[in-house]
Amino acid sequence: METFLIKALQLIASLSILVIVHEFGHFIFSRIYKVRVEKFYLFFDPWFTLFRYKPKNSETEYGIGWLPLGGYCKISGMIDESMDKEQMAQPPQPYEFRTKPAGQRLMIMIAGVLFNFLLALFIYSMILFKWGESYVPLDKMTNGMYYSETFQNIGFRDGDILLKADDEVLVRLGEHSFRSIVEASNVTVLRNGVQTEIPIPDDLMQRILRDKKGFADPNRIPMVVKSMANETSPAAIAGLQANDSLVSINGTAVPFIEEASRMLADNKDMDIEVGFYRNGELQSTMVHTDAEGKLGIYLKTVPDIYGTVTKSYGFFESFPAGIRLGVNTLKGYVNDMKYVFTKEGASSLGGFGTIGGLFPAEWNWRIFWERTAFLSIILAFMNILPIPALDGGHVMFLIYEVIVRRKPSDKFMEYAQITGMLILFGLLIYANGNDLVRFFMK
């Protein structure tokens, strides 16, 4: 329950930031062009609100709704999700959206998307300024990785060290290298000291989405003690120390953490003989495992074993680097959208459960801001899609108006808005339905 609450809190906090920034974009450009904003709300408020406040002499009511599915900025004289037909039936007023030139209305509509994208670039820049950029070079991962069944089926083997995707040298494990591998014709790996080429099928991404097995696990590393959980842990009592490298259990070699974990799971609450290296010398000791087959130790991680490359950024350096990171993230997401229109891609769509799963079970500020920046990129892209009821739908009709020099009728816009809302609610139900199916099929 605690894990759920922490993830839910991060999700709500992240989406709240994104919604406020998005709607503020619409708000500020409306005010620049002297368009009245009647309401500025975080979350939707059908039937009642949790909080509302209208400052003295202000035209705008600010509030918080109870339905956390987004937010809205109600702009006078505009057909939007409020479906205020009564206002639209009145004579146009100079402070209304509909009386402004098409160029101004276009800027008001794209401002939300623009602000979300700029927010993502700013967050990425500040992440690089605060924490820098750290990664484990692939060529340093001398034990290779564990590959999923999907990748095993096309020729990868556990222990392969990634070298190149076609002619591109693969430097680090991440989204960019993953996409390079999926879109390559051949991937070169180092296997038992010999370079080996693996042909990549054209439908690899569809297989990944269908099998839901992922790509690879870098934790193919030896079990090395980082520290003791406490002074009374089984390992501490047995005399194990930090930096001891466990290599055998009951005489059976366990070169990596996965093999050692399986052996320990088979020896719960039992005396076992543990072989380990200390200062280059092979030693052994008897350890009594706990009821879960644990030794009571914290292990060294992949960065601890292989070391990392870290690049620090000054304040002004962080901005061009953050912009590059944001643009590349957008390019990657747009490229991935083509898979949504496949059977496998549609089945992989997720709703709030999937989005919440992006956040860790423990609060981590760096991860929180990384996920928030990524979601801001997604929100910007999704909102600019030419679907009625989204900003992109309004932009599409405004571009039509500029080209043909005639506005679509209010009645047409009402029907388009209703159609768009039905499409969005359908997608919302479908995506969250996928989450429920996956939850109950676990």
Secondary structure, DSSP 8 states (H G I E B T S, - for coil): -HHHHHHHHHHHHHHHHHHHHHHHHHHHHHHHTT--EEEEEEEEEEEEEEEEE--TT-S-EEEEEEEEEEEEEEETT--STT--HHHHHS---TTSGGGS-HHHHHHHHHHHHHHHHHHHHHHHHHHHHHH-EEE-BGGG-TT--EE-HHHHHTT--TT-EEEEETTEE--BSSHHHHHHHHH-SEEEEEETTEEEEEE--TTHHHHHHHH---SEE-----EEEEEES-TTSHHHHHT--TT-EEEEETTEE--SHHHHHHHHHTSTTSEEEEEEEETTEEEEEEEE--TTS---EEE--HHHHH--EEE---HHHHHHHHHHHHHHHHHHHHHHGGGGGSHHHHHT---HHHHHTTS-SS--HHHHHHHHHHHHHHHHHHHTSS-TTSHHHHHHHHHHHHHHT----HHHHHHHHHHHHHHHHHHHHHHHHHHHHHHHT-
